[in-house]
């Protein structure tokens, strides 16, 4: 899911601030997926370079097909962003981090990571957490459950990343339609186990919301 509103600091980072260096581009979105976050970037006047493991077109530009952990790119970017991507890669990278991403960030650029926070309350946010865990269980090779900010920060402390990290949280007001979620799950979970059926019933009763999201911004150490 996208994140709205976007942090003011992120929006500021998207603004041009002088001539581009040779071999440097503006914005790279890793794991562009369904293109919803790409649309948010376009609303801010940005046409990003997008990369995803599946080739598709998202509006004006085609998506570069490739592994987000090994992007087939040599250029550097002022802003590199991964939105609800890290959790899908976490088992593969938790020990050392996505090292290749550092190489994509220009010396005066930054990396942004956005993830939904797994919450227990209110019930509508808990249902979103459980929904993501359910989907991850159905497709564990390409999906993962929501990643807690504390887990990310704890593991990040072990990474050999020279630079500065900044962190924050916000309420994610991206609208989710409970009836549509229920319809989607009901259509795809014919004969599903009791946990899935209970989740469908709970969403129909309490609704579903994205809850809160967290962000982390990394900037290379000044030379």
PEVENCOR-V821901 format. One record per residue. N is the residue number from 1. SS is DSSP state (@ for helix, = for strand, . for the rest). PSI is psi in radians with two decimals (999 if undefined). Layout:
# PEVENCOR-V821901
N SS PSI
N SS PSI
This chain:
# PEVENCOR-V821901
1 . 2.66
2 . -3.13
3 . 2.21
4 . 2.30
5 . 2.74
6 . 2.58
7 . 2.47
8 @ -0.63
9 @ -0.67
10 @ -0.78
11 @ -0.68
12 @ -0.67
13 @ -0.43
14 @ -0.27
15 . 2.39
16 . 2.50
17 . 0.93
18 . 3.02
19 . 2.52
20 . 2.52
21 . 2.80
22 . 2.32
23 . 0.14
24 = 2.50
25 = 3.08
26 = -1.26
27 = 2.35
28 = 2.21
29 = 2.08
30 = 2.37
31 . 0.97
32 . -0.33
33 . -2.15
34 . -0.04
35 . 0.06
36 @ -0.71
37 @ -0.58
38 @ -0.71
39 @ -0.65
40 @ -0.70
41 @ -0.69
42 @ -0.58
43 @ -0.41
44 . 0.17
45 . 0.33
46 . 2.33
47 . 1.66
48 . 2.76
49 = 2.25
50 = 2.51
51 = 2.38
52 = 2.78
53 . -0.31
54 . 2.33
55 . 2.23
56 . 2.97
57 = 2.35
58 = 1.45
59 . -2.09
60 . -0.40
61 = 2.54
62 = 2.76
63 . 2.37
64 = 2.26
65 = 2.17
66 . 2.93
67 . 2.20
68 @ -0.44
69 @ -0.34
70 @ 1.14
71 . 2.31
72 . 1.00
73 . 2.51
74 . -0.25
75 . 2.86
76 = 2.72
77 = 2.60
78 = -0.65
79 = 2.19
80 = 2.26
81 = 2.41
82 = 1.98
83 = 2.04
84 . 0.75
85 . -0.67
86 @ -0.67
87 @ -0.55
88 @ -0.42
89 @ -0.13
90 @ -0.80
91 @ -0.48
92 @ -0.39
93 @ -0.02
94 . -0.54
95 . -0.69
96 . -0.12
97 . 2.97
98 . 1.39
99 @ -0.65
100 @ -0.46
101 @ -0.56
102 @ -0.65
103 @ -0.34
104 @ -0.23
105 = 2.21
106 = 2.74
107 = -0.54
108 = 0.37
109 = -2.89
110 = 2.76
111 = 2.32
112 = 2.31
113 = 2.25
114 = 2.37
115 = 2.51
116 = 2.45
117 . 2.26
118 . 2.01
119 . 2.62
120 . -0.46
121 . 2.63
122 . 3.00
123 @ -0.68
124 @ -0.63
125 @ -0.64
126 @ -0.68
127 @ -0.63
128 @ -0.75
129 @ -0.84
130 @ -0.57
131 @ -0.78
132 @ -0.63
133 @ -0.68
134 @ -0.82
135 @ -0.64
136 @ -0.65
137 @ -0.54
138 @ -0.46
139 . 1.12
140 . -0.30
141 . -0.44
142 . -0.10
143 . 2.80
144 . 2.76
145 . 2.96
146 . 2.53
147 . 2.14
148 . 2.49
149 @ -0.66
150 @ -0.64
151 @ -0.73
152 @ -0.83
153 @ -0.68
154 @ -0.81
155 @ -0.61
156 @ -0.53
157 . -0.30
158 . -0.17
159 . 2.55
160 . 1.26
161 . 1.95
162 . 2.14
163 = -2.88
164 = 2.32
165 = 2.47
166 = 2.54
167 = 2.72
168 = 2.95
169 = 2.81
170 = 2.78
171 = 2.31
172 . 1.89
173 . 0.22
174 . 2.21
175 . 2.24
176 . 2.39
177 . 1.92
178 @ -0.78
179 @ -0.65
180 @ -0.67
181 @ -0.77
182 @ -0.75
183 @ -0.75
184 @ -0.83
185 @ -0.74
186 @ -0.65
187 @ -0.56
188 @ -0.09
189 . 0.66
190 . 2.15
191 . 0.30
192 . 2.86
193 . 3.08
194 @ -0.64
195 @ -0.76
196 @ -0.75
197 @ -0.67
198 @ -0.64
199 @ -0.73
200 @ -0.78
201 @ -0.68
202 @ -0.71
203 @ -0.70
204 @ -0.57
205 @ -0.82
206 @ -0.25
207 . -3.08
208 . 2.45
209 . 2.66
210 . -0.38
211 . -2.22
212 = 2.75
213 = 2.76
214 = 2.70
215 = 2.69
216 = 2.33
217 = 2.19
218 = 2.37
219 = 2.29
220 = 2.67
221 . 2.33
222 . 2.39
223 . 999
